Amino acid sequence: MNEMKRAMAEAEKILKAWQPTKIHFGEKASSRVGEVVKKYGDRTLLVIGKGSIRRSGMLDHVLRSLEKNSISYRMIEGVEPNPSKETVYRIVYHLLAGNFNSLLAIGGGSVIDAAKAAGILGTIKEGEIDDYFGVGMVSKKTERIINFIAIPTTSGTGSELTKFSVVTDTRLHIKKLISDIAIVPTETVVDPELTYSCGDHVSRVTGLDTLTHLLEGYFNNVDEDIDPEANPRALLGLRLVFEGLPRVLQNSQDRGARRMMSLASTLGGSVLFYKQAGLPHLNSFSWSNVMDHGEAVAVMLPYYTAYYTPNILEKIKKAAALMSIPESRDMTRDFVQGLFEFYKKINFPQTLKEFNNFSIDLIGKAVRDASQNRMKLEASPRPIPPEKSEEILRTIIEGAYQGTIEKIMNL
């Protein structure tokens, strides 16, 4: 068995033993969805996105499995990227009206996030979604939302395992976060075949989201002692990404590479179950109108890493070894350069100014938005003092715009 096959076998073993959510992993696993849903009753509310799963033909496989198991369903379509509160309420309406035993979400992170949020109101049946934004607000009302089965169709968000749901307030033009163990999916079906129809753009940006989840979770040193196995899982996932993502982009039908990315993405979700993401995720909220989430977090990752490095040097060395970067006296530059080389390999920008719709005023917006999140700044691998947040954040983001880490390294 070669090295990558051993890595995949180890990842599968880890996911099979995962406890918070029962994971069904493997090709053709989606054909058994009906058996999973049947455990919770014979009526489910099915939530999907804007039609890619229907166009690919994979939805038909899932529906046949439901019908084979005598499960009646109502399907809610059209969940948009960065799901709005309005979409959440639309799902809630059907959930409350239908007397369903379970909630089934098939799609990318946005679909799963919208279903999680709807499941809150569909279970608790009081208040507004705004009442549950923040940390631990759902658990004050219920131990767990309605039986929830998540089926990811991309390899990126890890939402099928996490306790997070991000919802967009279209009136205020901001994203809001729900973080609560009560919204973690009951079961998930991870079938790499569902990702085969993803085009290069979706494969790239979701793959970069996976990369960022794994690295940010690994770099996190605030939640270090909660789960001793989180860091090894992160390193294992990174090995799969560095091998699998370039292969997927070279050949979208590379079954082995698709399997690697599905494993890596789910491992990323398992890492973020216990360890929060870092500062790039703050900036992605500010730029959601001009770039995809995966693009925003990935383009900032090298620059925040340059800032973090003094506090995580030993971790940098281990991550660098996965990219065959030898240990040196200047690991910061070498590791950042290694990330840039990887980005070149997958045809991804290294600077903010390379994004067509990115304007200079968005730097100020990101600085203002991020400086308000004191909890996140202080939980960074290298904490940012609130009184210096605007200066430090501006230096880092301007460095990302120009493509230089010189001033960042002097902070």
KAMOVEN-V958326 format. One record per backbone hydrogen bond with DSSP energy under -1.0 kcal/mol. NH is the residue of the N-H (numbers start at 1). CO is the residue of the C=O. If there is no record, write none. Layout:
nh;co
NH;CO
NH;CO
This chain:
nh;co
6;2
7;3
8;4
9;5
10;6
11;7
12;8
13;9
14;10
15;11
16;12
17;13
22;186
24;188
26;190
29;26
31;28
32;29
33;30
36;32
37;33
38;34
40;37
41;38
44;72
45;102
46;74
47;104
48;76
55;51
56;52
59;53
62;58
63;59
64;60
65;61
66;62
67;63
68;64
69;65
70;67
71;66
72;42
74;44
76;46
78;49
79;48
85;168
88;84
89;85
90;86
91;87
92;88
93;89
94;90
95;91
96;92
97;93
98;94
101;43
102;43
103;147
104;45
105;149
106;47
107;151
112;108
113;109
114;110
115;111
116;112
117;113
118;114
119;115
120;116
121;117
122;118
123;119
124;120
125;121
131;128
132;129
134;177
136;179
141;138
142;138
145;182
149;103
150;187
151;105
153;107
161;158
162;158
165;178
167;176
168;83
169;174
173;169
174;169
176;167
178;165
179;134
180;163
183;180
184;181
186;148
187;148
188;22
189;150
190;24
194;191
195;192
196;193
198;195
203;199
204;200
205;201
206;202
207;203
208;204
209;205
210;206
211;207
212;208
213;209
214;210
215;211
216;212
217;213
218;214
219;215
220;216
226;223
230;227
233;229
234;230
235;231
236;232
237;233
238;234
239;235
240;236
241;237
242;238
243;239
244;240
245;241
248;244
249;245
250;246
251;247
254;251
255;253
258;254
259;255
260;256
261;257
262;258
263;259
264;260
265;261
266;262
267;263
268;264
269;265
270;266
271;267
272;268
274;271
275;271
282;279
283;279
284;280
287;283
290;287
291;287
296;292
297;293
298;294
299;295
300;296
301;297
304;300
305;301
306;302
307;303
308;304
309;305
311;308
312;309
316;312
317;313
318;314
319;315
320;316
321;317
323;320
324;321
325;320
334;330
335;331
336;332
337;333
338;334
339;335
340;336
341;337
342;338
343;339
344;340
345;341
346;342
347;344
348;343
352;400
355;352
358;355
362;359
363;360
365;361
366;362
367;363
368;364
369;365
370;366
371;367
373;370
374;372
377;373
378;374
379;375
384;377
388;385
392;388
393;389
394;390
395;391
396;392
397;393
398;394
399;395
400;396
401;397
402;398
403;399
404;399
409;405
411;408
